Amino acid sequence: MHRKTHYFLRLVISALFLFSCSSEQNDTPQITLNVPANANLIQRLGMELKAYEKENNVRVKLIPFSGQEKLYAMIAAGQPPDIFYTNTVVRDQLAAEGLLQNLHDIAANDPFVQRILPEFIERGESLDGGWYQFCDWTYTFGVYYNKDLFDQFNIPYPDSTWDWQGMLDRAGKLTVRTQDDAAYEQYGVYIARHFFSAIELMAGARSQPNELLFDISEASQTALRLYLDLMFKHDVMPQLKYVQAQGMQMAQMLNTGKVAMVVEAVPNLDFISSLKINWDVAPFPQIGNHARRYFRSASGGLSISSNCQHPELAWELLKWLVTKSPYNTPNPVLKDSEVISGWKQKYPILAKTHFDQVWRLSEQFDGGDSRDFVRYFSWSSNVILEQVSPKMDLVLANQLSIADLLAMKAEINAKVLRELQIVADNPSLKPAFRQAIQQRLAEINK
């Protein structure tokens, strides 16, 4: 009997202990953070957050980002992450429906706001003046190259004075065919499609954010021809469909010697950590007599859901991400951030490269961001890209001319205007947004 009583008491004590732990955990507020589906990032961030959770009496649950459709499904189900990534288009559309917190309200009396460079607050604001996106990062583009291949062919390294023709000359010498001349053993350069903006900016293309309708300026047409010539005239760059079929990543291209130069983001921790070669990085080459204009990202950041139960705690986590998280610091969105010296100190390999030169030039000759989701009005963008992207695939495969694409402009924009009118009449949008859209339409219809 004594044994049974003792056993029963142990069960009761264990149950009480588990209940206590469960109760404590339930009483601890939780913030859900949507992060890129990158196993290394998730593991590292999870380790870093342990001390933060303990210090701030909060639990942070990391949710891997599995695509925009999944995010919209979570929002529709009333279970969005507390913090998630948005680009300009997604931010504006969600803000217009009242689905995002206004950071101006949450951070109204926080002196930390004074540490943020004003342009990054402005980039996070929408049509009604609300601050719905914390721009937590910015970057430029650079040309990473395999120094050993340059040495092997006795070719001078690129520097801050090189131009497009200089890149072509180097790429031509670094492009090698097989002995039977049946295929390419090595290419001189590779510029992925999503880095095309760098060519546009250097070719003199200028676009205003929030353009309502589709167009391709003369300068952008020139940039497109230069890009196509790399693949189909000069044969120094693998065709996009070939790279897609091979499934090769940028670092893999450099590491295997398949490509001597690639364009990538600067800084890019994952990329440089993957490089196993003797490498350096150079600024993007100047094109013709056009003024230098280096790409600087101006879209993307973290938004807080209007469903968030603890918006102040979510704001504190955002601050930690740009000030304390080793993965995101030193962070260029802050006035007091020592980007160059800080990154060199954390990653000594950068001290052996021209990282500092690339970064300083991008600050000195900031060309902005001309990517589609910055260029086009947030309620035009999807309608334009749904029509243009398949056609642009054909252009980049040399199966459709630029002139033929431009001939479709009137048809494309007619659909854009029809869709915009539907949006402007949507009663679910907040009045300030609906009025702004109606005003843009009125300007076009004058």
N, C-alpha and C positions, 0 to 999 in steps of 0.2 A: 504493500500500500504506500509505504514511504517512497519507494522508487517511482510509482505512478505519479504521486504528488510532485516529486522533484522534477520529473519529466514534463508534467503539465506546466509547472512554474517556468521552466526554461522556454517552453513554447510561447507562453504569455509574454515573457520578457523580450524574446526575439521579435514577436509580432509588434510589440510596443516600440522597439528600436526601429524596425522597418517603417512603421507608421510615422515615427518622428522624423526619420530621414526623408521619407516621401513628402511629409508635410512641409519640412524646411525647403525642399526642392521646389514644391508647388508655390511656396510663398516668395521664392526668389524670382524677380521679374526676368523674362526672357526676351531677347531680341534676335530675330531671325535675319540672317545676312546672306543674300544671294551672291555667290562668288563664281568666277569662271570654273568650268569643269576641268581643272588642272590638278591632277593628283598631288604633284609636288607643292603647289601653292596651298592647297587645302590642308595638307599635312603640316606644312611649316606655319601657316596662319593659325591652325588649331593649337599648336604648341605655344605660339606667342600669346594667344588669348587666355591661356590658363591664369597667368599672373594678373591680367586685366580683369578677368571675372572675379577673382578673389579680392582684388583691391576695391572693386566697385560694386560688389555684391549683386552681380548680374550674371545671367547665363547667356552665352552667345551660341546660337545654333547656325552652323554653316550649311547652306543649301546650294548644291552645285547647279549652275545655270545650264539648263538643257534646251534652250531655245526660246525665242520670243513667243511662239504659239503656246508653249507650256506656261509661260509667265501670264499671258492673257487668260488662259484657262483658270489659273489660280486666282486671278483677280475676279473673274466672273463668278467663281465659286465662293467669293468672299473670304478667301484665305491667302492673300498675297504675302510674300515676305515683307518684313518691316522695312528692310533696306534692299534696294535692287538697282541694277544698272539700267540707265536709260540713255538713248541718244537723243538728239534734238527733237526728232519727229515724235518718238514715243513719249518723251516728256511733255511736249505741248498737247498732244492728244489726250493723255491721261489727266493732265492739269485742267484741261477744258471741261472735263466731266467731273471735276472735284475729287479725283482719286489720289491726289498727292498733297502732302503737307507743304505749307508755305514756310520756308526756312526764315524768312524775314520775321515771322511771328515767333518761331521757336527760339531764334538766336537774337532777339531784339536787344537785350541788355548784356550780351556776352562780349567782353572786350576782345575775345579771340577773333571776331570778325575783322578787326582792324589789321590783323596779321595777314589776311588774304589779299592778294593783289586784286585791285578793283575789276580788272577785265575778266577775271574768273568768276566773279559774282555776276557780272553783266551777262556772261555767256550762259549762266544757269537760269536766267530770268526768261519769262514767257511774255506773251502779248499783253497780259494784264498787269505787268510789272511785278508779278509774284516770283519769288526765288524758289524754284521747284527742283533744282538739281545742283548738287554739290560737285563742282568740277574738281575731281580729286587728282588729276594728273594731266600732263601735257608732254608732248614729245615732238621731235623733228625726224627727218629721214636722212640717212647717210649711205654711202657706198662702201660696204665691207668688202675686203679683198684678201686673197691668198698671197702673201708676200713671197712665199717660196716659188710659186708659179711665175711671178713677175721676175724674180731673180733668174730662174731657169731660162727664160726667154730674153734676159737682159733688157727688160722694159722698165722705164722709170716709173716710180710710184706716182699715183695721182696726188695732187695737192690742192690748195685753195685757189690756184690760178687756172686750173684746167677747165676746158670747155667741152661742149658736146662732141666736137670733131676730135678732140684729144681722147675722149672716151671711146669713140668709134675706132680710132687708130689703134689704141691699146687692145680693144676687144677683138679687132681683126687679127692681130698678131697672136692673141691668146686662144683663138678658135682653131681647133685641130680636127682634121678628118681622119678616119681610119686609113690604113695602108692601101686598102682596095678602093678608097674614096667612096664607099657605099653609104657611110653614115658619119655622124659627128661623134668624135671621142670626147671632145671638150669644147665648151662654149665660152665666149669671152665675158658675157654679162647676162644677168636675168633681172628684169623689173616686173614684179607681179602686177596684175591688173589693179589691185587696190592701192598701188603706189603711183598710179598714173597722174594723180594730182600734182606730184612734184614736177613732172614734165610740163604740164599746163602752166604752172606758176612761172617757171623759168622761161617759157615761150611767150610770156607777156599776157596770158589770159587773166582777165579780171572779172570776177562775178560778185554781185552783191548778195549777201545772205537773204533768204526768203524770196527768191525769185518765183513768181507765180507760174510761169509757163516754160515749156521746154524750148531750148535753142542750143546751138553749138556755134560759138563765136569764131571769127577768122583765126584768132590765136589758138583756140582749142582745136580747130581743124588742123592747124600746122602741127600742134603737139601730137595729134592722132597719127598724122603721116609719119612723123619722126619715130613714133612707137612702132608702127607697122613696118617701117623700113628696117628696124633692128632684126625683125624676123624674116621678112620676105624679100628684101633687097640686099642687105648686107650679110645676112645669114650669120649673125654673131650672137643671136639669142634664140633659145629653144622656143618653139611655138607653144602657146598657152595650153592647147589641147594635149600636147605631148607631156608637158609637166603634170597636168591633171591626171592623165592616164598612168603615169609613173608613180604618182602620189608622193613625190619628193618634197621635203621641207627645205627651207632656205639653208639652215645649218648643214643639212645633209648634202646639199649641192656643193657647198664650199669644202666640207670635210672629205668628200670623195673625189674632189678635183674635177667634177663634172662641169662646174662653172667657176670662173676665176673671180668674178665680181657679182655681188647681189645687193640690191637696195633693201634696207630694213630700217625699222624704227631705232632711234637713238634718244635716250638709252633704252635698252631692252635686255633685262637681266636673264630671262630664260634663253634668249638667243645667244648671248655671249657666253653663258655657262655651258652651252652645247658645243661651242667651237673647240676643236681639237687640233687646230692648225696654227701656224705662225701668221697672225692676221693684223690688219689695221683698218681704220675707217677714214674716209675722206668726205668732204662736203659734196653735195650734188653738183654736177657740172653746170656751168653757165651756158646759156644757149644764145648764140649770135651776139647782137649788141644790146639785147634786153637787159634791163637792170636786174641785179640779183634779187630773187624773192624766194626764200626758203620756206618750205612747208612747216607750219606749226599747228598741231591739232587744236581744234576749237569746238569739239563736240564730245559729248560723253561724260558721264559722271554718275553719282549715286543719288537716288531719290528716296524719300521716306513716304511710305504708304499712308493714306488718310485713315486707314484701319488700324494703324499702329497704336497700341494701348499705352506705350511709354515713349512718346516722341522726344522728350528731353533726354532720355537714356540713349535713344538712337542717335541724337545729335552728338552726344558725348563720344559715342563709338566712332562716328565720322571723324571727329577731331583726332581721336587716337590713331586712326588709320593714316592720317597725313602727318602726324607729329611723332608717333612712337613706334608704329609698326615697322620693323626692319625692312619689310618687303617694299614699303612705299616711301621710304625716307633715304636721303633728304628729298623733300618734295618741292618741285618748282612752282607750285601755286602759292607758296608762302613768301612774303617779303623778306623774311630773315633767314631764308634757306640758302645754305652754301652748296649749290648743286654740284659744281665742278669738283671742288676740293673734297666735298663730302663723299661723292661717288668714287673718286679716286682712292680715298682712304678706305672705304668699305671693300672696293674691288680693285686691288693693286694692278691688275692686268691693264686697266684703263690708263694708267700712268705711262704705259709703253706705247700708247696709241695717240691719235689726233682727235680723241673724243672732245677735249676742251675746245679745239678749234671749230669743230662741227657745231657744238652747242653755242659758242659765242657768235658765230656768223648767223645762226638762226635767230638769235636775239637781236642782232644788229640789223638784219635784213628780213624781218618777219613778214612773210608773204601771206600768212593766214592759212585758212583751211577751205579748199574748194570742193570737198567731197559732196556727193549728191545730197546726203541728208543734212548738210549745212547750207548748200547752195539753194535748194528748193524749199518753198513754203511748206510747212509741216502738213498741210492738208492737200497739197499738190503732189508731194514727193512720191507717195505710193502709187498714185494713178499714173504718173509719168514713168516711173521705173517698171511697173507692170508691162507697159507697152514698149519701152525703149530697151530694157535689158536683153530680151531675146534677140532684138535687132542688132544691138551692140555686140553680142556674141558672134553674130555673122560678120560684122565689120572686122572684129579682131581676128577672125579666122580667114580674112581676106575673101569672103564670099558675098559681101555686100559693100557697095561703095559708100563713102561718106555722103556724097551727093544724093544717093538713093534714100539714105536715112533722113536727110534734111527735107527731102520731098514729102515725107510723111508728117512733117511738123504741124501743118494745119489740122490734120485729122487727129493727131495726138492731143493737141491743145484744145480742140473742140470737146473732146471727152473730159479733159481736165476741168473745163469751165462748167460742164453739165454736173459733174460730181461735186464741184465746189458749191454750186447753187443748192444742192441737196444738203450739204453740210451746213451751209449758212442758215437753212431753215430748220435745223435739228434742235428741238426744244430742250434736249438733254444737256446741251452745252451751256456753260455759264454765260450770262449776257455779255460780259466784256469780250469774251472770245468770239461770240457770234457776231457782235458788232464790228470787231476788227476784220473778220472774214468778209462781211458784207461791204465794208469800206474798200477792201482790196479789190473786190469784184466791181464795185462802182468805178474805181480808177481805171480798170481795164475797159469797161463798157462806155467810157466817155467818148 
